[in-house]
Amino acid sequence: MGDGRALWVKSDESLIYFGSGPGVNLDVTTLNQWTPAGGVTVISSNFLDIGNVLGDERTGDLYICDRNANRVYRMDTNGTLVTI
């Protein structure tokens, strides 16, 4: 999975989102999801360099910072990305 940053863990540890990239010192381009039942799933590999992720447990939305695109996105529970 290469290097990564951008880790968010739901408070009950039933859901994790994390970033990964192609290797050492390269950009983090892929957003992954982990659940106990499903393991690791790639959510999107279209980012330039994911910096941070933050989840909202009330709504299920995820906020993603793409450092090299100079953008922050909100991803809803359907996986739709909206630029903030």
VMD Tcl script that builds the backbone (N, CA, C; Angstrom):
set m [mol new atoms 252]
animate dup $m
set s [atomselect $m all]
$s set {name element resname resid chain x y z} {
  {N N MET 1 A 0.817 -1.200 0.000}
  {CA C MET 1 A 0.000 0.000 0.000}
  {C C MET 1 A 0.861 1.263 0.000}
  {N N GLY 2 A 2.146 1.143 0.262}
  {CA C GLY 2 A 3.013 2.305 0.260}
  {C C GLY 2 A 2.854 3.142 1.513}
  {N N ASP 3 A 3.401 4.334 1.461}
  {CA C ASP 3 A 3.337 5.250 2.585}
  {C C ASP 3 A 1.966 5.896 2.675}
  {N N GLY 4 A 1.716 6.514 3.818}
  {CA C GLY 4 A 0.446 7.199 3.953}
  {C C GLY 4 A 0.365 8.051 5.193}
  {N N ARG 5 A -0.663 8.804 5.258}
  {CA C ARG 5 A -1.048 9.598 6.406}
  {C C ARG 5 A -2.564 9.661 6.334}
  {N N ALA 6 A -3.173 10.632 6.919}
  {CA C ALA 6 A -4.614 10.813 6.783}
  {C C ALA 6 A -5.376 9.651 7.386}
  {N N LEU 7 A -5.415 9.615 8.690}
  {CA C LEU 7 A -6.089 8.540 9.403}
  {C C LEU 7 A -7.255 9.096 10.192}
  {N N TRP 8 A -8.430 8.453 10.054}
  {CA C TRP 8 A -9.578 8.770 10.890}
  {C C TRP 8 A -10.216 7.465 11.323}
  {N N VAL 9 A -10.485 7.353 12.640}
  {CA C VAL 9 A -11.077 6.152 13.221}
  {C C VAL 9 A -12.360 6.550 13.924}
  {N N LYS 10 A -13.450 5.895 13.576}
  {CA C LYS 10 A -14.730 6.126 14.249}
  {C C LYS 10 A -14.586 5.748 15.713}
  {N N SER 11 A -15.304 6.430 16.589}
  {CA C SER 11 A -15.121 6.254 18.029}
  {C C SER 11 A -15.328 4.815 18.508}
  {N N ASP 12 A -16.201 4.048 17.842}
  {CA C ASP 12 A -16.406 2.654 18.248}
  {C C ASP 12 A -15.498 1.681 17.472}
  {N N GLU 13 A -14.583 2.239 16.678}
  {CA C GLU 13 A -13.594 1.487 15.903}
  {C C GLU 13 A -14.206 0.537 14.870}
  {N N SER 14 A -15.422 0.837 14.421}
  {CA C SER 14 A -16.081 0.003 13.417}
  {C C SER 14 A -15.800 0.473 11.991}
  {N N LEU 15 A -15.123 1.612 11.855}
  {CA C LEU 15 A -14.871 2.191 10.541}
  {C C LEU 15 A -13.596 3.006 10.603}
  {N N ILE 16 A -12.719 2.800 9.620}
  {CA C ILE 16 A -11.467 3.550 9.528}
  {C C ILE 16 A -11.288 4.013 8.096}
  {N N TYR 17 A -10.871 5.262 7.932}
  {CA C TYR 17 A -10.452 5.788 6.643}
  {C C TYR 17 A -8.977 6.145 6.751}
  {N N PHE 18 A -8.203 5.821 5.721}
  {CA C PHE 18 A -6.782 6.166 5.741}
  {C C PHE 18 A -6.276 6.374 4.323}
  {N N GLY 19 A -5.244 7.177 4.211}
  {CA C GLY 19 A -4.638 7.453 2.922}
  {C C GLY 19 A -3.431 6.562 2.698}
  {N N SER 20 A -3.151 6.287 1.438}
  {CA C SER 20 A -1.951 5.535 1.077}
  {C C SER 20 A -1.440 6.052 -0.259}
  {N N GLY 21 A -0.185 5.737 -0.520}
  {CA C GLY 21 A 0.428 6.214 -1.754}
  {C C GLY 21 A 1.334 5.163 -2.351}
  {N N PRO 22 A 1.996 5.520 -3.436}
  {CA C PRO 22 A 2.786 4.550 -4.180}
  {C C PRO 22 A 4.096 4.149 -3.522}
  {N N GLY 23 A 4.591 4.878 -2.539}
  {CA C GLY 23 A 5.855 4.477 -1.929}
  {C C GLY 23 A 6.446 5.574 -1.070}
  {N N VAL 24 A 7.653 5.364 -0.626}
  {CA C VAL 24 A 8.329 6.275 0.291}
  {C C VAL 24 A 8.500 7.653 -0.348}
  {N N ASN 25 A 8.154 8.694 0.422}
  {CA C ASN 25 A 8.318 10.093 0.027}
  {C C ASN 25 A 7.518 10.486 -1.217}
  {N N LEU 26 A 6.506 9.726 -1.560}
  {CA C LEU 26 A 5.648 10.081 -2.689}
  {C C LEU 26 A 4.290 10.513 -2.172}
  {N N ASP 27 A 3.506 11.129 -3.011}
  {CA C ASP 27 A 2.223 11.676 -2.597}
  {C C ASP 27 A 1.224 10.583 -2.220}
  {N N VAL 28 A 0.353 10.940 -1.283}
  {CA C VAL 28 A -0.703 10.048 -0.826}
  {C C VAL 28 A -1.917 10.285 -1.715}
  {N N THR 29 A -2.177 9.360 -2.619}
  {CA C THR 29 A -3.180 9.577 -3.662}
  {C C THR 29 A -4.455 8.759 -3.493}
  {N N THR 30 A -4.446 7.794 -2.591}
  {CA C THR 30 A -5.567 6.863 -2.476}
  {C C THR 30 A -6.220 6.960 -1.100}
  {N N LEU 31 A -7.558 7.055 -1.099}
  {CA C LEU 31 A -8.332 7.012 0.135}
  {C C LEU 31 A -8.904 5.608 0.267}
  {N N ASN 32 A -8.638 4.979 1.411}
  {CA C ASN 32 A -9.076 3.608 1.692}
  {C C ASN 32 A -10.030 3.595 2.874}
  {N N GLN 33 A -10.869 2.578 2.906}
  {CA C GLN 33 A -11.787 2.362 4.018}
  {C C GLN 33 A -11.524 0.967 4.574}
  {N N TRP 34 A -11.591 0.845 5.903}
  {CA C TRP 34 A -11.476 -0.461 6.537}
  {C C TRP 34 A -12.662 -0.665 7.461}
  {N N THR 35 A -13.267 -1.858 7.384}
  {CA C THR 35 A -14.288 -2.284 8.334}
  {C C THR 35 A -13.936 -3.694 8.781}
  {N N PRO 36 A -14.372 -4.117 9.970}
  {CA C PRO 36 A -14.059 -5.474 10.430}
  {C C PRO 36 A -14.584 -6.554 9.480}
  {N N ALA 37 A -15.758 -6.342 8.924}
  {CA C ALA 37 A -16.357 -7.357 8.051}
  {C C ALA 37 A -15.795 -7.335 6.637}
  {N N GLY 38 A -15.494 -6.140 6.119}
  {CA C GLY 38 A -15.095 -6.015 4.718}
  {C C GLY 38 A -13.617 -5.874 4.461}
  {N N GLY 39 A -12.831 -5.641 5.509}
  {CA C GLY 39 A -11.405 -5.416 5.311}
  {C C GLY 39 A -11.160 -4.077 4.640}
  {N N VAL 40 A -10.109 -4.002 3.823}
  {CA C VAL 40 A -9.717 -2.753 3.165}
  {C C VAL 40 A -10.366 -2.654 1.788}
  {N N THR 41 A -10.953 -1.484 1.517}
  {CA C THR 41 A -11.560 -1.176 0.224}
  {C C THR 41 A -11.031 0.172 -0.244}
  {N N VAL 42 A -10.647 0.277 -1.510}
  {CA C VAL 42 A -10.243 1.563 -2.077}
  {C C VAL 42 A -11.504 2.374 -2.365}
  {N N ILE 43 A -11.552 3.581 -1.822}
  {CA C ILE 43 A -12.685 4.476 -2.026}
  {C C ILE 43 A -12.443 5.350 -3.252}
  {N N SER 44 A -11.241 5.912 -3.364}
  {CA C SER 44 A -10.891 6.760 -4.505}
  {C C SER 44 A -9.375 6.833 -4.624}
  {N N SER 45 A -8.893 6.833 -5.850}
  {CA C SER 45 A -7.446 6.980 -6.069}
  {C C SER 45 A -7.165 8.184 -6.966}
  {N N ASN 46 A -8.026 9.177 -6.895}
  {CA C ASN 46 A -7.913 10.353 -7.758}
  {C C ASN 46 A -7.375 11.590 -7.050}
  {N N PHE 47 A -6.854 11.450 -5.846}
  {CA C PHE 47 A -6.337 12.610 -5.119}
  {C C PHE 47 A -4.891 12.877 -5.528}
  {N N LEU 48 A -4.463 14.130 -5.365}
  {CA C LEU 48 A -3.082 14.485 -5.675}
  {C C LEU 48 A -2.168 14.231 -4.485}
  {N N ASP 49 A -2.621 14.587 -3.267}
  {CA C ASP 49 A -1.844 14.332 -2.048}
  {C C ASP 49 A -2.740 14.587 -0.838}
  {N N ILE 50 A -3.297 13.530 -0.289}
  {CA C ILE 50 A -4.200 13.655 0.854}
  {C C ILE 50 A -3.398 14.070 2.082}
  {N N GLY 51 A -3.875 15.128 2.732}
  {CA C GLY 51 A -3.221 15.605 3.949}
  {C C GLY 51 A -3.887 15.058 5.196}
  {N N ASN 52 A -5.146 15.368 5.382}
  {CA C ASN 52 A -5.891 14.965 6.567}
  {C C ASN 52 A -7.286 14.524 6.179}
  {N N VAL 53 A -7.887 13.703 7.035}
  {CA C VAL 53 A -9.297 13.361 6.908}
  {C C VAL 53 A -9.951 13.541 8.270}
  {N N LEU 54 A -11.209 13.928 8.248}
  {CA C LEU 54 A -11.982 14.118 9.460}
  {C C LEU 54 A -13.385 13.606 9.203}
  {N N GLY 55 A -13.877 12.757 10.058}
  {CA C GLY 55 A -15.218 12.215 9.900}
  {C C GLY 55 A -16.208 12.874 10.830}
  {N N ASP 56 A -17.461 12.955 10.401}
  {CA C ASP 56 A -18.556 13.458 11.214}
  {C C ASP 56 A -19.457 12.265 11.544}
  {N N GLU 57 A -19.404 11.808 12.766}
  {CA C GLU 57 A -20.156 10.607 13.150}
  {C C GLU 57 A -21.660 10.821 13.126}
  {N N ARG 58 A -22.124 12.050 13.255}
  {CA C ARG 58 A -23.571 12.316 13.207}
  {C C ARG 58 A -24.128 12.096 11.815}
  {N N THR 59 A -23.423 12.621 10.788}
  {CA C THR 59 A -23.940 12.578 9.424}
  {C C THR 59 A -23.323 11.462 8.581}
  {N N GLY 60 A -22.153 10.989 8.969}
  {CA C GLY 60 A -21.429 10.004 8.170}
  {C C GLY 60 A -20.543 10.626 7.112}
  {N N ASP 61 A -20.551 11.977 7.022}
  {CA C ASP 61 A -19.723 12.671 6.037}
  {C C ASP 61 A -18.250 12.597 6.425}
  {N N LEU 62 A -17.398 12.678 5.427}
  {CA C LEU 62 A -15.951 12.681 5.613}
  {C C LEU 62 A -15.409 13.935 4.948}
  {N N TYR 63 A -14.499 14.618 5.620}
  {CA C TYR 63 A -13.863 15.816 5.078}
  {C C TYR 63 A -12.417 15.481 4.765}
  {N N ILE 64 A -12.002 15.761 3.525}
  {CA C ILE 64 A -10.704 15.326 3.023}
  {C C ILE 64 A -9.937 16.534 2.505}
  {N N CYS 65 A -8.720 16.709 2.972}
  {CA C CYS 65 A -7.851 17.780 2.508}
  {C C CYS 65 A -6.911 17.219 1.447}
  {N N ASP 66 A -6.948 17.791 0.244}
  {CA C ASP 66 A -6.029 17.416 -0.827}
  {C C ASP 66 A -5.004 18.542 -0.948}
  {N N ARG 67 A -3.829 18.319 -0.380}
  {CA C ARG 67 A -2.822 19.381 -0.268}
  {C C ARG 67 A -2.347 19.906 -1.616}
  {N N ASN 68 A -2.058 19.055 -2.554}
  {CA C ASN 68 A -1.522 19.515 -3.833}
  {C C ASN 68 A -2.589 20.100 -4.754}
  {N N ALA 69 A -3.840 19.784 -4.510}
  {CA C ALA 69 A -4.933 20.383 -5.285}
  {C C ALA 69 A -5.435 21.676 -4.640}
  {N N ASN 70 A -4.939 21.959 -3.409}
  {CA C ASN 70 A -5.390 23.134 -2.651}
  {C C ASN 70 A -6.903 23.131 -2.486}
  {N N ARG 71 A -7.437 21.969 -2.098}
  {CA C ARG 71 A -8.884 21.810 -1.953}
  {C C ARG 71 A -9.223 21.006 -0.690}
  {N N VAL 72 A -10.415 21.278 -0.181}
  {CA C VAL 72 A -11.016 20.458 0.860}
  {C C VAL 72 A -12.335 19.946 0.300}
  {N N TYR 73 A -12.567 18.649 0.459}
  {CA C TYR 73 A -13.772 18.016 -0.061}
  {C C TYR 73 A -14.616 17.476 1.081}
  {N N ARG 74 A -15.928 17.446 0.846}
  {CA C ARG 74 A -16.840 16.715 1.724}
  {C C ARG 74 A -17.315 15.516 0.922}
  {N N MET 75 A -17.170 14.337 1.498}
  {CA C MET 75 A -17.669 13.118 0.860}
  {C C MET 75 A -18.849 12.614 1.672}
  {N N ASP 76 A -20.007 12.491 1.020}
  {CA C ASP 76 A -21.189 12.007 1.730}
  {C C ASP 76 A -21.170 10.482 1.797}
  {N N THR 77 A -22.181 9.913 2.401}
  {CA C THR 77 A -22.230 8.456 2.596}
  {C C THR 77 A -22.390 7.684 1.294}
  {N N ASN 78 A -22.754 8.366 0.202}
  {CA C ASN 78 A -22.838 7.719 -1.114}
  {C C ASN 78 A -21.523 7.793 -1.872}
  {N N GLY 79 A -20.517 8.447 -1.285}
  {CA C GLY 79 A -19.217 8.581 -1.940}
  {C C GLY 79 A -19.088 9.772 -2.859}
  {N N THR 80 A -20.085 10.669 -2.837}
  {CA C THR 80 A -20.055 11.863 -3.683}
  {C C THR 80 A -19.137 12.910 -3.061}
  {N N LEU 81 A -18.165 13.389 -3.859}
  {CA C LEU 81 A -17.242 14.427 -3.405}
  {C C LEU 81 A -17.750 15.799 -3.817}
  {N N VAL 82 A -17.783 16.730 -2.870}
  {CA C VAL 82 A -18.165 18.104 -3.131}
  {C C VAL 82 A -17.030 18.997 -2.641}
  {N N THR 83 A -16.556 19.881 -3.506}
  {CA C THR 83 A -15.511 20.823 -3.099}
  {C C THR 83 A -16.090 21.863 -2.161}
  {N N ILE 84 A -15.402 22.081 -1.062}
  {CA C ILE 84 A -15.832 23.108 -0.096}
  {C C ILE 84 A -15.069 24.392 -0.387}
}
mol reanalyze $m
mol bondsrecalc $m
mol representation Tube
mol addrep $m
